[in-house]
Amino acid sequence: MNRNQYDNDISTWSPQGRIYQVEYALEAVKQGSAAVGLRSKTHAILLALKRSSGELASYQNKLIRIDDHLGIAIAGLTSDARVLSNFMRTEAMKSKIMYNRPLPVYRIVSAIGDKSQVNTQNYGRRPYGVGLLVIGVDETGPHLYETSPSGNFLEYYAISIGGRSQSAKTYLEHNYESFADADVDELIVHGLRALHATLQQDKELNTLNCSIGIVGQGQKFEMIQDVDLQRYLDMLGPQGTGDQAAASQGEAPMDTE
C-alpha cells in the first residue's frame, strides 16, 4: 500500500503513525516567505519578508496587529491567517470587555493551538495552512511564540519560519545569547541579518520587501515599513553577514520561489 491510500482525509493514520494531511499543511508553511522573531528582556520584535505576485502587484503584508500589546507574523496561506487573526482580535476584545485587562499572551496562543488541533481530528476538515509567530507583552514580560498547523506551540528566544528559514535559524543560534540584554536597535539589526540569510544570493533587503513589528514594556505594538525602515537598513551595513554565518555551517540555500 502506498501513502495515497492514507492521505485522503485528516482522520486516517498511516501504518507508520503519520497523518499526511498535517504534514502537507506543514509543507505549506515552508512555502511561505520567511518571518523572524526575537525577544530581549524588555522587547520582542518580528521581521517578515514580503513577496509580490508580479510587477503590477503590491507587496503582501505579512505582519498583523492584534491589539496594543500583541502582533503576529505569518508564513503560509494568507487567507487562513486572516481567519486566525480575526479570531485573535475577537478574543482580545472579549478580554477587555469582560475582564477590563489585556489578553495574556499565553492564553491566546493556547487558544490558537486548540483551534488548530480541532481541524486535525475531525473528518471533513483540513488543517490551517499557516504558521504564526506571535509576540506580545503582559505582566510577566515580553513573549515570542510559534504556532503550527498541527496545533503545537512553543515559546522561543528567537525563531524563524517559512522558506529558507534554516539559514536564519543558524544565525540566530550563534547569536541568541546576546539578545537578552540587547536594546531595540541591536535586536532589529540581528533580525535583519537573520532575515537576509533567507534571501537568494542576488536579492537584498529594501524598504519594499520587508517590514518590522515591535512591542515592549511601555511600548505599544508598532509596525515599521516603507521609508521608515530605511534607518534600520542603513544600520545593517553591507548586506550578507547572515549569509556568511549560515555558509560557515555548510547550509545550502534552498530555492522557494
Buried (B, 14 or more C-beta within 10 A) or exposed (E): EEEEEBBEBBEEEBEEEEBBBBBBBBEBBBBBBBBBBBBBEBBBBBBBBBBEEEEEEEBBEBBBBBBBBBBBBBBBBBEBBEEBBEBBBEBBEEBEEEEEEBBBBBEBBBBBBEBBBEBBEEEEBBBBBBBBBBBBBBEEBBBBBBBBBBBEBEBBBBBBBBBBBBBBBBBBBBBBEEBEEBEBEBBBBBBBBBBBBBBEEEEEBEBEBBBBBBBBBEBBBBBBBEEEBEEBBEEBEEBBBBBEBBBEEEBEBEEBE
